[in-house]
Amino acid sequence: MTAIKHALQRDIFTPNDERLLGIVNVCKAGKKKKNCFLCATVTTERPVQVKVVKVKKSDKGDFYKRQQTWELRDLTEVDAKDASKENPEFDLHFEKVYRWVASSTAEKNSFISCIWKLNQRYLRKKVEFVNVSSQLLEESVPSGESQSVAGGDEDALDDYQELSTREEQDIEGMMEMCEYAVSNAEAFAEQLSRELQVLDGANIQSIMASEKQVNILMQLLDEALGEVDTIEGKLSSYEEMLQSVKEQMDQISQSNRLIQISNTNNVKLLDEIQFLVNYMDLSKGHIRALQEGDLTSPKGIEACINASEALSQCMNVALRPGHDKLMAVTQQQLLFAELRDTFARRLTNHLNNVFVHQGHDQSSTLSQHTAEMSLPKHSPLHRDLLRYSKLMEWLKNTHREKYEGLSRTYVDYMSRLYEREIKDFFEVAKIKMAGTTKEAKGKFGLHGSSGKLTGSTSSLNKLTVQGANSRRSQSSSLLDMGNMSASDLDVADRTKFDKIFEQVLSELEPLCLAEQDFISKFFKLQQHPTVTPPLALPETEDIDGGTQSRIPPQAEHRQSLSSEKDLVRLMMNKIFQSIETELNSLIALGDKIDSFNSLYMLVKMSHHVWTAENVDPASYLSTTLGNVLVTVKRNFDKCISGQIRQMEEVKISKKSKVGILLFVAGFEEFAELAETIFRVAERRGDLDKAYVKLIRAVFMNVEKVANESQKTPRDVVMMENFHHIFSTLSRLKISCLEAERREAKHKYTDHLQSYVINSLGQPLEKLNHFFEGVEARVAQGVREEEVSYQLAFNKQELRKVIKEYPGKEVKKGLDNLYKKVDKHLCEEESLLQVVWHSMQDEFIRQYKHFEDLIGRCYPGSGITMEFTIGDMLEYFSSIAQSH
């Protein structure tokens, strides 16, 4: 095997700059045995490439040649078949599985070990070794044959080092000197030996010459050591001299340090004295202003403001450590506290008196404003009190209890004042709504305990459809929603109510905004995030009749709020606690007077809520108007529900024709009014929902009445009413009812066609029956040209039937039909000519159908109708003109 390895290295791998490290004699498993060699090689050039080469002896001679080459990095698995028993078979997994049988188990193991080492050394690739003994996968080189096969070459490869550039240059220079006579190796070796001896001699002579230089160097070192001793002696004397100087300098430095400390202490003491004098000294003018300053004049108020700010600065100065132990500082702090309490007491008493007197003065002007239906303006009071806003801020920061007491006093007096003003204002508004006379009050039930309007409303539950002529006189009463008087209120009354309601809201809105702005500025409630509220709110009713949560009395003055905006809202709720109640009462009155007023109130209230939310969504005005808006929406929903209920309770007369139903006409009036009112509204959501509910109820009840109708045909009731609904929706162009408009048109068209078809069967009844029989025979399979041979449908029978309908009889029948249709239809909807024209078109269609059947089933018979299409057109035209 060694001879073969050297031969392969020489003939195959050396020319390709490769080294052979492992070899195994193998043959393919399961086939006719043809021996070959698997060789593990590495390249001598960098980077090293590791390959597995299959070498086979040539068939033409004794030399070897490469047959196949694999890169070791493509190897994925080595399978030794059995790790415990000797088995020469093994598999190599490259792009496919190659199965081999080695000449011996030892050669197989040696080759697998070589593959493992090469993988570990050069590739570090994860190759799976399956059924391989762990002893083979060790770093140590195994003994025996494997040593000779793989180990020696690998160690030789490890010891091999490439020549450096300089070594290559030296060798080339040496060979040039020898004129590249490498063919005579012995002469070249002798020359190199002679040159080496020359170099050794030169080195010995150099060493002997350097001994003299060493002796000279030692002598110089001895002289240097002597000089060093001399210098050390001088340095010692100098150090003794410097030590005495150092002691003297230390004494001087200690003296300077003590002087510096004394100066520093004096400067600090002066700074402390200046600090206390500058920041804890209050001028006599400020003290006099705090003790006896005039709180009524502008100059006196300005002096008090300056004095209070100066006092706050003195009291809030940040004292340094130890200042509080000074007697002067303690006395000054006691003086400041006394001045603070004195001035806070004077300011609180003065503002309490202002609140009380102002409340009494304002009450004297109530009668004048109520007569004009306007709320008194409190801007003079606000202007006078805002002069004290800085003092209120000082009081808030220094005396929280007195500040809260003033807040409660202001709220108490102003709540009573506003309650009287608002109550009188709403009384005037109610009187103007209902009328100024006592008769008007009695008419709408403003007095008494029944709480209901007078007038007969129970008749609404007993309404009957009386006919087309009485529709206009009764239509509005059916659509009235709520307890409305028998005499309808006209548009002028509703416009008057709308103006009064708008005036009420217009008066309340600036009043609330002005008061809220004043409270924020006067009580300084917009600067700090959290405060303790000065008051608690009483229990109030919400719009559903329930109660909002009441703040417990024991926590009335200490409840914490998340922000000062909440405190402003709480104060506003206390001051204007009667506004929401009065507004709800006014809304209830407007709903009693005329249920249509809920539409006006919904638009106005929505507009004011929208405006208030744009200004401040969390303000008192926005919250209150939002609550009242819920009540208005609830009344509006009740109004719609009442109308739907009245539709469901409608009864029709059995003796007169139906015509346009009252609630259909009522829906038209409601839609016209609503579109007028909501023309400038910001939001139409509630109206659109009401439209959908109403139109669905109208559709359902029209069909119900049509089914119950005995005098008027069902198709006529459906046709007329859905035509009226379609016309109304087309004229008003209500976008949310577009689908209902198309549905109404569809229903109107369908029932018009149904009525026309059902009515036209009567003038030519026998002819219709005859041709229906003909069509039945054809449908049963009888050929069209054979129908004339049927006994019941022969030509003689056809001529007999046609003779029964001469032009005169047809015209007479059409005239009777016109009269009957005229009795069915109402005059208001004007559908008679439409129906008559549709009947004409249908009659002509039937005529053409009969002519077609005669031509197809009775060909060549010469049978024709007794009248022509021109005759029919003349009949229809003359009948329409005669009536």
Buried (B, 14 or more C-beta within 10 A) or exposed (E): BEEEBEEBBEEBBEEEEBBBBBBBBBBBBEEEEEEBBBBBBBBBEEEBBBBBBBBBBEEEEEEBEEEEEBEBBEBBEBBBBBBEEEBBBBBBBBEEEBBBBBBBBBBBBBBBBBBBBBBEBBBEEEBEBEBBBEEBEEEEBBEEBBEBBBBEBBEEBEEEEEEEEEEEEEEEEEEEEBEEEEEEEEEBEEBEEEEEEEEEEEEEEEEEEEEEEEEEEEEEEEEEEEEEEEEEEEEEEEEEEEEEEEEEEEEEEEEEEEEEEEEEEEEEEEEBEEBBEEEBEBEEEBBEBBEEBEBEEEEBBBBBBBBBBBBBEBBEBEBEEEBEEEEEBEEBBEBBEEBBEBBBEBBBEBBBEBBEEBBEEBBEEBEEBBEEBBBBBBEEBBEEBEBBBBBBBBBBBBBEEBBBBBBBBBBBBBBEBBBBBBBBBBEBBBBBBBBEEEEBBBBBBBEEEEEEBBBEBEEBEEBBBBBBEBBEEBBBBBBBBBBBBEEEBEEEBBEEBBEBBBBBBEBBBEBBBBBBEBBBBBBBBEEEEEBEBBBBBEEBEEBEEEEEEEBEEEEBBEBEBEBBBBBBBBBBBBBBBBBBBBBBEBBEBBBBBBBBBBBBBBBBBBBBBBBBBEEBEEBBBBBBBBBBBEBBBBBBBBBBBBBBEBBEEBEBBEEBBBBBBBBBBBBBBBBEBBBEBBEEBEBBEBBBBBBBBBBEBBBEBBBBBBEBBEBBBBBBBBBBBBBBBBBBBEEBEBEBBEEBBEBBBEBBBBBBBBBBBEBBEEBBEEBBEBBEBBEEBBEEEBEBEEBBEBEEBBBEBBEEBBEEBEBEBBBBBBBEBBEEBEEBBBEBBEBBEBBBEBBBEBBBEBBEEBBEBBBEBBEEBEEEBBBEEEBBEBBBEEBBEEE
